[in-house]
Each structure stands twice: as C-alpha cells, then as structure tokens.
Amino acid sequence: MTPIDTSRVIIVGAGLAAQYCALKLAPRPVLMISPDPLGEGASSAWAQGGVAAAMDPADSAEAHARDTVVAGAGTVDRRIAQSVTAEARAHILDLTLLGAPFDRAADGGYVLSREAAHSFARVVRVRGDQAGAEIMRALARQVREADHIQVLEGVMATRLEVTGDRVIGVAVARCGDGQSKSILLRGPAVLLAGGGSGGLFALTTNPPRIQGQVIGMAARAGARIADAEFVQFHPTALACGVDPAPLATEALRGDGATLINRHGARFMLAAHPDAELAPRDIVARAVYAQTKAGLAPALDTRAAIGARIRTDFPAVAEACRQAGIDPVKHPIPVAAAAHYHMGGVATDPQGQSSLCGLWACGEVASTGLHGANRLASNGLLEALVYGRRCALSIDAALPVSRGAPTVSLPDLSAEAAPDPALVAQLRHAMTEGAGVVRDAQGLADTLAMIARIEAAQPGCDVLRNMTATATLIAAAALLRRESRGAHFRSDYPAPAGESGARSLLTLTEALNVRDATFRKEPACATAPCPT
C-alpha cells in the first residue's frame, strides 16, 4: 500500500508527555496517534499521587534533587536530577494556567502531600487522588482546541520505518474492535510518548494497552535501551482479582495509613526506619514477602483517615466499593504490582534517541532521572519537563512549517491481533521469572519462554514489540549480577557498590544474551555487564 507523506511531526501516544509536547510545538503541525479516545488509555490519567515540585518556601529544588538521587540507589544522573527539579515549579504554574485544578489552601497556596522517600511534602495534587485524570482533562481540552494538532483516535503504531540510522516514519493500524493491516506514515520527525511496560506482567496497575509495545518498536528499529531491568512494583495495588489492579495511592500512607498482615501486625516497622514511607522497592518486597508467606498484607486506613477516604481519596474509595471492600471498616487487601518502568529508550538531555529523527519522552524514555528506583510522583514531572524539551529540540531540528493538510487513513483490511493466550503466557512468565524477586535460573527460563511465545506467532508486529521489550528486561536483569533499587536478585542480594552504572543494550545484544543462556555460556560473553 502506498505510504502517506505528511509534514506534521508524528507523536506516538496521547498521555501527559505527548499532549504537553504537542501543545509546546505550536504552531508547528502535529499528528498524534492515540489508540483510545484522547487521553483515556494513558497511564497519566490513572496517576493518583500528583506532580512532585518544591513549592513550599522551606523546600528547594536542590533538596528535591537530593531525594531523587538517594531514592535512585546509585544510578541517577545527578545533572539530570538537578535540571529537572529546577524546572518543576514553572511547570506547576504553567499547568495551572492551562486549567489544571490543583488543590489550593485558603491563602491560595498549593496543598502538598508527602510521599515515600521525600524529605518534604512536595506532591501537588488534585482532589486527593485525582491529579492524573484532572490534569489530562485540562490538557485534552487545550489539545482539541489547538489548530496545529490533529489527533488520530483508534489508531496504534506497530513499527518504525528506518533508512540507515534515521527514522523516517511510523506504520500504523486501526485498533477499534479488532486490528487492521498497517500503513506507513512518513514524517519529518517522530516522538515516542506511548507509555511503559507494566502490562507485560500478570499483576499491573497500568491501563490494558500499556504492554511495552512502544519501547519494543524502538528497540526493533535499532535504538539503544537504557536500564531495562529496573521495573518498579507498586506495593499497594488492590488485591481484588481485577486486571488491571486498582491502585491505592501512596498518599494514603503519607496521611498515616499503615501496612498490616492478617494478624494485625505492622510489618514495615522492622523493615525500614521510615516504615510505610520507605522507598517503594523496599515496601514492595516486604508486601511481596507477606503475600508469599500467606500473611495477606493489607493497607489499614481506618484510624488515620477513616470516613475521609470517601471525600479525600475518591478513586480509591470507588475501587474499594466495586471490589466489595469498605475501607472505613476493614483493611484494604494489597499486593505488589508492576507499576512504572524506569528503563526505556535511552535519550540525551533534550530527549533525542540514538537514532536520528527519533525523540522519546515520558515513561517510554529513560533519561537518567529515575535511576534504579523512581522517586514517588517524579514520573509526571519528567513527562512535563521532557515533553517541553522534546518540543524545543524537534522544532530546532526542522525547517519552519506553519501549516499542513490533515491526514486521512484509507480503509484497511483486518489482520490478526496478538493471540490472547500467548499474551497471557508472556505476562505469567514475566511475573514468575522477572518479577519482584529474580534469580539466574528464573531469568533464563523466562528468556526461553519469551522466545517460544514469539515463535508461535512470528508475523505479528504487536506481539514482537512486546516480546522485544520483555527480552530486554530479562536480559538486562540477568546481566546485572547484584541487587539495586527495584531490581532484586535473590542469588546476588547485595549491591555491588554504593554507586552503579546504568545499563545500555540494543535488542541485538539482548538476543545474544538470550542465545548464550541456551548454550549455557556466561551472559557477559556477549554483552557488557553493567556492574
């Protein structure tokens, strides 16, 4: 089928990073690819905590950067942390002007929450746990009114088109009731802003479509992927049998909620001096251990929050109601669930990937901000900072363009989507072998299972995108023979040093690691070890 040429910047994704970048590209023409109605299928809309920013006069960007570095367990790029936190306040003010209804005190100041590993209350929120949804509504209104932005809804990207080392376009398919064949869109620049990888795991808090496809597209095109092994598991997903799992925001623990087991014992007191407000990786492993031991971990909001949960945390209250739980009377059953991928497409400080013509921002990117363990509510902040940086970088790289015709897709015939049984096998394999606790044998078994799943439906680009990202996660985890931040190896339970190196892999290198495990060769014979 004949490719479609456009002079619009092509943005893959429609979450916070994508929409903010699109707005900042004005008046340059933009084409946004959104599988769901604008913003509805994005992880950003599900974010409960808020945006981390030093808004209190007693706080500072420097303190925020220090907390980011400490939480990141030795692999945060300090210069990135300092520059991102320095911009935070300006983006809160900008979002306010764009209509984000942040909670305000009687004196007009922003209501701030404290979350795990922050030394100050610095999380700017909306209606307690509605930050992501309300910020996205405000941005979506702006995007729909912007003359320079065209949104293609019900359309998903399936692969990148590359000539030499330059990305020249994106293959897209319709994805409403089924999946169509793909058609190539060629444009002057491509921005990837399509989310992370949580849905590659059997228990996740991410929207259904967030399954590592966009990282996988970049990897299949040859882009370098950074820190793939670092997957953050949120310790308080509701354990109620729902997929994806509803989230009980960390702000509940910031307001005094405690973690208990079926005996009523607070198990975090012995795990860390900060107890429930310890870094997420520590809390997640403690919750996971309680689950494995059959001790039914739960979040107890009764004494600290009580009936306020219904007004101050309406999303959590509604999720509990739907699950048949009354949090005013009973503890909330919780489990550790895949939540945020610190790894992703490696970028420079302006969001440029290792491939010409390709930028990345939001969770799909790995900028060096999060290190081995993302500081709570830094995810939305990074999306804002790098959304703007990518817009500036793309605009500077391209000739002036003030208008472009709209893009219309032709009728596309149907094509087989990923086999649901294979996707379920992949998610189970990742949870069992590359989940909260890992070891060499489990990771090797996971790599073998991924290869078998990929071979079972070889012509499916969407499945190959998922298996590419899964391979990168498992291979990078096998190479990192230490425990650091969110990456925990039971066979190497200690960090190799106070600081550690970031990992960088191409898909080819990750496949070499996989093949070496089949031959029982040392994994580091095929790719550089990060430790």
Buried (B, 14 or more C-beta within 10 A) or exposed (E): EEEBEBBBBBBBBBBBBBBBBBBBBBEBBBBBBBBBEBBBBBBBBBBBBBBBBBBBEEBBBEBBBBBBBBBBBBBBBBEBBBBBBBBBBEBBEBBBEBEBBBBEEEEEEBBBBBBBBBEBBBBBBBBBBBBBBBBBBBBBEBBEEBEBBBBBBBBBBBBBBBEEEEBBBBBBBBBEEEBBEBBBBBBBBBBBBBBBBBBBBBBBBBBEBBBBBBBBBBBBBBBBBBBBBBBBBBBBBBBBEEEBBBBBBBBBBBBEBBBBBEEEEBBBEEBBEEBBBBBBBBBBBBBBBBBEEEBBBBBBBBEBBEEBBBEBBBBBBEBBEEBEBEBBEBBBBBBBBBBBBBBBBBBEBBBBBBBBBBBBBBBBBBBBBBBBBBBBBBBBBBBBBBBBBBBBBBBEBBEEBEEBEEBEBEEBEEBEBBBEEBBEBBBEBBBBBBBBBBBBEBBBBBBBBBBEBBEEBEEBBBBBBBBBBBBBBBBBBBBBBBBBBBBBBEEBEEBBEEEBBBBBBBBEBBBBBBEBBEEEEEBBEBBEBBB
